[in-house]
Amino acid sequence: MVQVVYEDNHLIVVNKLSGEIVQGDKTGDVTLIDSVKHYIKTKYNKPGNVFLGLVHRLDRPVGGLVIFARTSKALSRLNDMFRNGEIDKTYWAVTENKPPQNEGTLEGWIYRNEKQNKSYLSHRERPNSKHAVLNYRLLTSSDRYFLIEVKLLTGRHHQIRCQLSDIGCPIKGDLKYGARRSNTDGSISLIARKIEFIHPVSRQHLSLEAPLPDSPLWKFFSCAVRR
């Protein structure tokens, strides 16, 4: 079932569950796009094909907020907003280690290995690399794990996973980037937690937050941050 966080005539924001795939790949699994189209078609009794524009993606093992455009006008404007950095994206990551500093900026150049579906970080520009920048701060910790808030300033392939791993803070469950063990459900402990932006048509300010997964660790961190 699609978890809708916000919808109007021009866009719809849903909470993607870990394991859901946003758009089709070689697995042939049902996509989030297909599910949202079905939701719209059923709810509004729409005939024929449903228009739904893909604005951005999340990795399959990552959960959290995904924006889709319901009109071509909204799609064009949202694409421009993402390109111009006008959409504020906040992630929560649970890491295995404490970062070397409680807050800071991570900057480098990311290059992708297509065959491995993995990104690597270079601290100097190199061929086929893309500049990558994020801000982070440590929010709280448990006896074994650390909750880090990430403000993503560029959107590169596996950027948060790659850059946190580079400072010795692999995300819990993320074997590809150095985690010691997997999560039982196959997820990684990274959530697209919050988005803020000006609505591309109505110009209303939107601030939307994803619900956290129903697990003891996430519940602990949610309570710890509220205290």
N, C-alpha and C positions, 0 to 999 in steps of 0.2 A: 504494500500500500504506500502511495506517495505521501510523504510528510510535507505539507505545504506550510511555509512560514509566512509568506506574503503573496498576494495576487491581486491584480487589477486587469483592466482591459489591455494593457501594454506589456506587462511583464509578470513573471511568476518566479518566486524564490522558494526552493525546496531544500530540505535537509537530506543530503545523500548519506546513505548508510555505508559503512565500510564493506567492501566486497562488491558493491554495485559498480557497474561500468557506465561511464557517462555516454560514450558513443561506441559504435560497433568496432569490433576487432576480429582477429582470426578465430577467437573462441566461438563466435556466433551466439553468445549469451544475450539475453534480453537486456536492453540498454535503458538507462534512466530517461533518455529522450523518448523512447517508445512508451515508457510507463507514464510520463507526464502528458504526452499526446493523448493517450487513452483516457487519462483522468479528465482532461479538458473536453474531449469529445463526449464522454459520458455525462459529465456534470452539466454541460451547456447544450447537450443534444445537437452537436454540430454535424452537419452532413459533409461527406467527402473528406479530403485530407485536411488535417489540422496544421496550420503554420506554427512552427516553433524554432526560434533561432538560437543556436548555441553561441554563447558569449565567451565562456571560459570552461576549463576542465579541472577536475581533481583526480589524482592518482587513484587507482582502484582500491588500494587498502586504506585510503584516507576518507574520513567522513566529514560532514559539515555542509555549509551553505553553497549552493550553486544557483546562479542567475540564468534564466532563460527569457528571451524576448518573445512576446506574443504578436508583435506587429513588426513590419519591415522598418518603420520609422524608429521604433525603440531599438531594434537590432543595430542599425547604422549608428545611432547616437551612443549606445552602450559600447560598441566597438571602439569608437573614438575616445570615450571616457577611459576605458581600460588602457588604450594606447598612450593617453596623456597622463596617466597616473591619477585620475580624478576619483577613483574608487578605493576607499581605505579598507584594506584587508588585514584582519587580525587572526592569527592562528594560536592555538594552544598545543604545545608538544610536551609529552612526558619523556624525559631522558633518563638514561642509566647513570649518568655522572653529572656532577655539578659543573657549570661553566667556570672557566678561569676567573671571570669577573661577573658580578651580579647583573650588569647590563653593559651593552656595547653595540657597536656596528660591525657587521661582517661584510667584507667586500672582496671580490675576486673575479675570476673569469671561469665560467663553466663551459665545459665541452662534453658532448654526448657521444657515447658508444652505442650505435643503433643495435648492433648484434646482441649486446649484453642488456639493452634497455637500461642503461645506467649512466649517470653523469659523474664527471670528475672535476675537481677544482684546481685551478692554477692561480698562483698569486702574482702572475704577470700575464699580460695578453699574449695569446698564441693563436695560430690559424684556426678558424672555425669555432672560436670561443665567443661567449657572450658575457658582457659585464653583468654582475650579480651583486645586489646590495639588499641587506635586511638589517633591521634593528631588533634587538632582543632584550628581555629583562627577566630575571628570576622572580617568580611570583611567590612560590612556597615550596616545601619539600615534605616528603614522608620519611620513614626510616630507611627507604631504599631508593626512592625515585625523586625526580625534580620536575616541577612544573614551570615551563618557560613560555612566556608570551612573545610571539614573533610578529613584527610589523613588516610585511613583505613590500619592498619598494620596487622590485622588478619581478617578473614572472618567468623564471627559467625552469627547464625540465628538472624535476626532483630537487629544486633549489634548497628548500629548507632541510630536507633529509641530508643532502650533500654537505651543506655548510655547517650544520650542527655536528655532523660526524667529523668534519675537519678539525673542530676544536675539542675533540674527544668526548662529545656528548651524543652518541647515537640514540635515536628515538627507540623507545621500548617496542620490541617486536620487529624492528626493521633489520632483518638479517642481511639484506643486500648492502646496508651501510654500516655494518659492524655491531649490531645488537648481539648479545650473548645467547638469547633464546627467542623463539617466536611466541606470539600471543596465541592462546588456544583457539581463538576464532579466526586466525589468519590476518587480523587487522594489524596496523601499526598505530601507535598512540599519538596520532596527529589529527587535529580537528580544525577545519576552517570555521572558527568560532564566531566571528562577527564581521559584518560588512556595513559600511556607512557611505552613502552617496546621495547626490541630488537626483531625484527622479528625472529621467531623460525627457519626459513630456510634461508632467504636471509641475515640475520644479520643486516638489515637496522634498524635505530632508528625510531620508530614511536611515534608521539605525536598527539593524536586524541581528538577532543572536540565535545560534543553533543550540538545540538541547544537547546535553552531554550524554554519552553512552551510559546505559544502565549497568554499571559495574561498581564494585566496592571502591576501587582506586579512584575512579572519576568522581564518585560521590564524596569521597574524602577530600579530594582537591577542591571540589566546588564549595564545600563547607569551610575549608581552610581559607579560601580566598575571601569569602564573605565575612569572616571574623574580623 
